[in-house]
Amino acid sequence: MLRLYARRDRIVLPLWVLLLSVPLSSVYIGATAAVYPTAAERATLAASIMASPAQRALYGQVFDDSLGAVGIWKAGMFHTLIAVAVILTVIRHTRADEEAGRAELLDSTAIGRYAGLTAALLLAGGASVATGAIGTAGLLTQNVPAAGSLAFGAALACSGLVFTAVAAVTAQLSPNARFARGAAFAVLGAAFTLRAVGDAGTRAVFLGWLSPLGWSLQVRPYAGDRFAVLALHLGLTAALLAVAYLLLSRRDVGAGLLAERPGPPRAAAALIGVV
């Protein structure tokens, strides 16, 4: 199953992995070093960012004026982008396949009940880890601390893992792939909003700690490298995966745990009459 899914995504998946990892060193760190070569210039930039609630809401806070912390600041958006990528990947290979009838055909062969979900999770989770690893490798080529590079790569990978698990849960809720995607994106939207409000305000900082995206920024690469925060990602991922497998065990193939809303009993007035 994993080989089949990887073959189906042989173009799209490597593309988003590279787009979310390669630019980290050349576009962000490299460009910052070229435009703001001195510590004084970077300190001025960091101060201007922290003075702007709009910029803090969009990209997060700058926790230090070092080259790494300032350079990687805008790449905080990558945590949201990798979440979008893994949600689409997981739903495509789980709920969308069930809706199209492909999953039922595959389940009729000699594979286990959980093979499809497991393969989708391995694909999206593996891509998340690969994105973080490639990003870390690129950052290590720049004049920034290795610990900070590892911290950012690990946080990026963990963001992908959390929302891989979120999509696994929403895929069990409805027989409609559109609903599953919408539910997962609603969770992502709520996480982004909590993080943005927490970073933009001064009295609502705690809201950022209610969001997995906020946790990713609170790892603080190049500004303390708080690896312990990653335990929150891993704990939530494990809990959501347990829920996803439990829900899968309690439903039939092609069915969802939430009943679809029935359509209207009568046709609209515009449809009555001779066409």
C-alpha positions, 0 to 999 in steps of 0.5 A: 500500500505504501508503495502504491501511494508513493507511486501515485504521489511521485510528483506532488509529494517530492515537490512540496517536500523540496519547496518547504525545505530547500528555500530555508537556507538560500532564501531566508538565511542567505538573503538576511545575511546579505541584506542585514550583514551587521548585528546592529541592522538585524537588531533594528529589524527585530525591534521593528518586527516586534513593534508591529502586531500585524507582522507578529500575527502573520509570522510570529515573534522574533525571539532574538536578533541573531542571524538565525533567529531573524533569518528564519522568522518568516519561515514560521509560515512553513509550519502552516504550509506543511500542515496543508500539504499533509492534510491533503495527502492523508485525505486523498489516500484515505477518505477520498479513496473510500468515497471513490470505491478504490479502498473497497477494492484494495480491502478485498485483497490480502491486506489488513483492515488498517493497511490503508490508513497506516500507509497514508500516515507513513507517507505523510509522516515520512514526508514531514520528517524528510522535509525537516531533515532536508531543511536542517541539512541546508541550514547547516551549510550557513553560518548559523548554530547547528542546534538552532538548525536542528531545532527548526527542522525538528519543529517543522517535521513535528508540525507535519506529524500533528496535522497528519494525525488531525487528518487521520481523525477527520477522515473517519468522521464522514463518508465525504472527502470534502467534509473530511478536508474541511474539518481538518482545515477548520482545525488548522484555521483555529490553530493559526488563529490562536497562535496569531492572536497570542503572538499579536497581543500582549495579554493573550500570549497564553493562547499561543500555547493552545495551538500546535503552530504556537508550540512550533514557534515556541521551540525558538530556534537560534534563541534558546532551542527549546527541544522539550516543547517538541514533546507536546507535538509528539504527545498530541500526535500519539493521542490523535493517532490512537483516536483515529485507529479506534474510530476506524475499528468502529465503522464500515468501509465507506461509512463515516461516524457522522451521518450525512445530512439528508437532502430536501424531500421535494425538488425546488420550484424552479425544477418543476415543469417541462424542461 
